């Protein structure tokens, strides 16, 4: 079982990520690994755009029907009947509550793979390089002239944490008449502030290449979320 999982992980995540970085580093100016990470992150986010877009739309749709969800939870106490009623509600509104899970399921192995790529010397992994990929030599791992991508960086970790804060803040649903005691609302608010702190703590222990990837991913998500929110507000005003 574990060996099968490892084969799938290496074939679909680790090796494509390693080769993608080598290919981009080879064709980009100055053999710049940092620039390659930025381009690769944008490509990955573009490929995953349909899944992430569906996740954002689902989150907003779930917020819109929240009063109906609470009503069901209040009126139906039996878990089995409550579950059926909620699934019926989701179906009526065309909502897939598991949309966010699938998006996260793909992104987590990518993050782990990137971390493992930089745990080792990239040039020492020639046995995993595709035959049609030319290995760049040298690879410039010093990004912007002062950030060593193979080592932790407090500067990049801080940027990753700040970008995570703005991404989480923007992703929060608009204010409603919810009571402050609402557990989900309290948890959401805490995560806006706690998750960036966690990202910073983890990032200062990881290669800054991983933090750079996370930062670019957050910036992409911020732009995406802003566009979706603007369109939603425009639709709301026209109704």
For each residue, the residues with C-beta under 8 A, 3 or more apart:
1: 4 5
2: 5 6
3: 6 7
4: 1 7 8
5: 1 2 8 9
6: 2 3 9 10
7: 3 4 10 11
8: 4 5 11 12
9: 5 6 12 13 14 109 113
10: 6 7 13 14 15 128
11: 7 8 15
12: 8 9 16
13: 9 10 16 17 109 110 112 113
14: 9 10 17 18 113 116 117 128
15: 10 11 18 19 128 130
16: 12 13 19 20
17: 13 14 20 21 40 110 113 114 117
18: 14 15 21 22 113 117 122 125 128 129
19: 15 16 22 23 128 129 130 133
20: 16 17 23 24 40 43
21: 17 18 24 25 33 36 37 40 117 122
22: 18 19 25 26 122 129 133 134 135 136
23: 19 20 26 27 133 134
24: 20 21 27 28 35 36 39 40
25: 21 22 28 31 32 33 36 136 139
26: 22 23 31 133 134 135 136
27: 23 24
28: 24 25 31 32 35 36 39
29: 32 35
30: 35 140
31: 25 26 28 136 137 138 139 140
32: 25 28 29 35 36 140 143
33: 21 25 36 37 139 140 141 143 149 209
34: 37 38 141 143 144 147 149 209 212
35: 24 28 29 30 32 38 39 143
36: 21 24 25 28 32 33 39 40
37: 21 33 34 40 41 149 209 212 213 216
38: 34 35 41 42 212 216
39: 24 28 35 36 42 43
40: 17 20 21 24 36 37 43 44 213
41: 37 38 44 45 213 216 217 220
42: 38 39 45 46 216 220
43: 20 39 40 46 47
44: 40 41 47 48 110 217
45: 41 42 48 49 52 217 220 221
46: 42 43 49
47: 43 44
48: 44 45 51 52 103 106 107
49: 45 46 52 53 224
50: 53 54
51: 48 54 55 99 102 103 106
52: 45 48 49 55 56 103 221 224
53: 49 50 56 57 224 228
54: 50 51 57 58 96 99 103
55: 51 52 58 59 99 100 102 103
56: 52 53 59 60 171 224 225 228
57: 53 54 60 61 99 228
58: 54 55 61 62 95 96 97 99 100
59: 55 56 62 63 100 171 173
60: 56 57 63 64 173 228 232
61: 57 58 64 65 93 94 95
62: 58 59 65 66 69 95 97
63: 59 60 66 173 174
64: 60 61
65: 61 62 68 69 89 93 95
66: 62 63 69 70 176
67: 70 71
68: 65 71 72 89
69: 62 65 66 72 73 86 89
70: 66 67 73 74
71: 67 68 74 75
72: 68 69 75 76 82 85 86 89
73: 69 70 76 82
74: 70 71
75: 71 72
76: 72 73 81 82 85
77: 82
78: 81 82
79: 82 83
80: 83 84
81: 76 78 84 85
82: 72 73 76 77 78 79 85 86
83: 79 80 86 87
84: 80 81 87 88
85: 72 76 81 82 88 89
86: 69 72 82 83 89 90
87: 83 84 90 91
88: 84 85 91 92
89: 65 68 69 72 85 86 92 93
90: 86 87 93 95 96 97
91: 87 88 94 95
92: 88 89
93: 61 65 89 90
94: 61 91
95: 58 61 62 65 90 91
96: 54 58 90 99
97: 58 62 90
98: 101 102
99: 51 54 55 57 58 96 102 103
100: 55 58 59 103 104
101: 98 104 105
102: 51 55 98 99 105 106
103: 48 51 52 54 55 99 100 106 107
104: 100 101 107 108
105: 101 102 108
106: 48 51 102 103 109 110
107: 48 103 104 110 111
108: 104 105 111 112
109: 9 13 106 112 113
110: 13 17 44 106 107 113 114
111: 107 108 114 115 210 213 214
112: 13 108 109 115 116
113: 9 13 14 17 18 109 110 116 117
114: 17 110 111 117 118 209 210 213
115: 111 112 118 119 206 207 210
116: 14 112 113 119 120
117: 14 17 18 21 113 114 120 122 125 209
118: 114 115 122 149 150 207 209 210
119: 115 116 207
120: 116 117 124 125
121: 124 125
122: 18 21 22 117 118 125 139
123: 126 135 137 139
124: 120 121
125: 18 117 120 121 122 128 129
126: 123 129 135
127:
128: 10 14 15 18 19 125
129: 18 19 22 125 126 133 135
130: 15 19 133
131:
132:
133: 19 22 23 26 129 130
134: 22 23 26
135: 22 26 123 126 129
136: 22 25 26 31 139
137: 31 123
138: 31
139: 25 31 33 122 123 136
140: 30 31 32 33
141: 33 34 148 149 150 209
142: 145 146 147 148 149
143: 32 33 34 35 147 148 149 208 212
144: 34 147
145: 142
146: 142
147: 34 142 143 144 153 155 156 208 212
148: 141 142 143 151 153 208
149: 33 34 37 118 141 142 143 207 208 209 212
150: 118 141 207 208 209
151: 148 207 208
152: 157 203 204 205 206 207 208
153: 147 148 156 157 204 208 211
154: 157 158 204
155: 147 158 159
156: 147 153 159 160 203 208 211 212 215
157: 152 153 154 160 161 199 200 203 204 208 211
158: 154 155 161 162 200
159: 155 156 162 163 211 215
160: 156 157 163 164 199 200 203 211 212 214 215 218
161: 157 158 164 165 196 197 199 200 203
162: 158 159 165 166 196
163: 159 160 166 167 214 215 218 219 222
164: 160 161 167 168 195 196 199 214 218
165: 161 162 168 169 192 193 196
166: 162 163 169 170 218 222
167: 163 164 170 171 218 221 222 225
168: 164 165 171 172 191 192 195 196
169: 165 166 172 192
170: 166 167 222 225 226 229
171: 56 59 167 168 221 225
172: 168 169 188 189 192
173: 59 60 63 176 188
174: 63
175:
176: 66 173
177:
178: 182 185
179: 182
180: 185 186
181: 186
182: 178 179 185 186
183: 186 187
184: 187 188
185: 178 180 182 188 189
186: 180 181 182 183 189 190
187: 183 184 190 191
188: 172 173 184 185 191 192
189: 172 185 186 192 193
190: 186 187 193 194
191: 168 187 188 194 195
192: 165 168 169 172 188 189 195 196
193: 165 189 190 196 197
194: 190 191 197 198
195: 164 168 191 192 198 199
196: 161 162 164 165 168 192 193 199 200
197: 161 193 194 200 201
198: 194 195 201 202
199: 157 160 161 164 195 196 202 203 214
200: 157 158 160 161 196 197 203 204
201: 197 198 204 205
202: 198 199 205 206
203: 152 156 157 160 161 199 200 206 208 210 211 214
204: 152 153 154 157 200 201
205: 152 201 202
206: 115 152 202 203 210 211
207: 115 118 119 149 150 151 152 210 211
208: 143 147 148 149 150 151 152 153 156 157 203 211 212
209: 33 34 37 114 117 118 141 149 150 212 213
210: 111 114 115 118 203 206 207 213 214
211: 153 156 157 159 160 203 206 207 208 214 215
212: 34 37 38 143 147 149 156 160 208 209 215 216
213: 37 40 41 111 114 209 210 216 217
214: 111 160 163 164 199 203 210 211 217 218
215: 156 159 160 163 211 212 218 219
216: 37 38 41 42 212 213 219 220
217: 41 44 45 213 214 220 221
218: 160 163 164 166 167 214 215 221 222
219: 163 215 216 222 223
220: 41 42 45 216 217 223 224
221: 45 52 167 171 217 218 224 225
222: 163 166 167 170 218 219 225 226
223: 219 220 226 227
224: 49 52 53 56 220 221 227 228
225: 56 167 170 171 221 222 228 229
226: 170 222 223 229 230
227: 223 224 230 231
228: 53 56 57 60 224 225 231 232
229: 170 225 226 232 233
230: 226 227 233 234
231: 227 228 234 235
232: 60 228 229 235 236
233: 229 230 236 237
234: 230 231 237 238
235: 231 232 238 239
236: 232 233 239
237: 233 234
238: 234 235
239: 235 236
